[in-house]
Structures are given as C-alpha cells and as structure tokens.
Amino acid sequence: MNLYDEKYNREEFYWGVQPSRSCLEVLKLFPPDKGIRLIDLGCGEGRNAVFFARNGYDVTAFDLSQRGIEKTQILAQKAGVKIQVFQANINDFRLSEEYQIIFSTGTLQYIPSELRLEIINNYKRFTVPNGINVFSILIDKPFIPKAPDQEKTTHKWISGEIFTYYNDWRIEYCIEDIFDCRSIEIPHKHAINRMIARKISI
C-alpha cells in the first residue's frame, strides 16, 4: 500500500470533489466537442477527470493509487459518466496514443529531474496539432516552509522551469500562485506554476 492509498482509504475525498481552477481555463481554450480525447495524468480520486467527462470530453485517467482509481470509478458512477481509468506510475508510463488534451495537476513534481525531458517530449509527441498540455506543478520557494505531509518521492521544480520545455509551443495561459492548503489538519502553503501550452503546426 502506498502513501496515497492510505490517504484515500476513507469515505470522504481527500482533495474534495471540486475541480482545479485549471479545468475552467481548459473549457475556455478548448471547449468540449464530440471526440475530444483528454488524459488526466495522476488523477487522484478523480475530481478533475469526472469534471471533464461531465462536460463532454472523452476521458482517460490513471493514478499510482489503486484506492484512488476505485474512488474515481465511484465518483464517475455517481455523476453518470464513463472514464477509462487504470493504475500506473507517472515515471514509468509513456503515451502511445494521441490526445487533444494532456492534463495534470499536482503530479509532475514526482518526476525526477533526469526523466523530465524524456517524459515531457513524450507528452508533446502524442499531442495532436492544435492540442494543449495543461500542467499545474508544485514549485520550490525558499520562503515557504516544507509542507508537513510532503513525501520523500517529491522532486519540486523551480519557478518557470516547465516553460523551458515549451519554447516551441504557444503559451496560452501561465500563472504563478501561492495558495493555502488544508489537505491535512495542519494549515500550510504551496507555490505552484499553472500552464497551458498549445502545439502549433507549422
């Protein structure tokens, strides 16, 4: 059992069921239409994946936590939507099919620096022309104390690092944010980069 199996092993939803703010930006920049394929990398308990499915996207999702997958299926069933969901480790999984939208929030910080170029290039390769990559990544800020529940498997990115992998794409949306987190009983803060980049065909 991994750490998130333990966190998710309760009836309530650890991250809640409201979608990330990045989801609303996706609706604006890539409105749902029939056949738009989206994959959620590290879907947790499914709050974002289910949101996208409810809005008409064809959603695939995976997570390392088997319990997270089970709760994603429960949430999808309650919402009356279908999601293709499976278990995978983001450091081992590589895309082999094309998607219009590749989405991830709060997961890419588990990718160590030596794997980032290869993995991001895989995501870019399997994004269709005019498709988008939508990433929210926790970043390191020296003035923000380490989160009390931070895992040893976390490899935080530096501010703006994600943009360096997308200098050949159009950046549609980018923001750096500091937010209050109450995922555990001890209030704490995180810094995050949110980015939406579009693959422009030449």
Secondary structure, DSSP 8 states (H G I E B T S, - for coil): --HHHHHH-SSS-TT-SS--HHHHHHHHHS---TT-EEEEES-TTSHHHHHHHHTT-EEEEEES-HHHHHHHHHHHHHHT---EEEE--TTT----S-EEEEEEES-GGGS-HHHHHHHHHHHHHTEEEEEEEEEEEEE--TTS---TT--TT---B-TTHHHHTTTTSEEEEEEEEEEEE-SSSS-EEEEEEEEEEE----
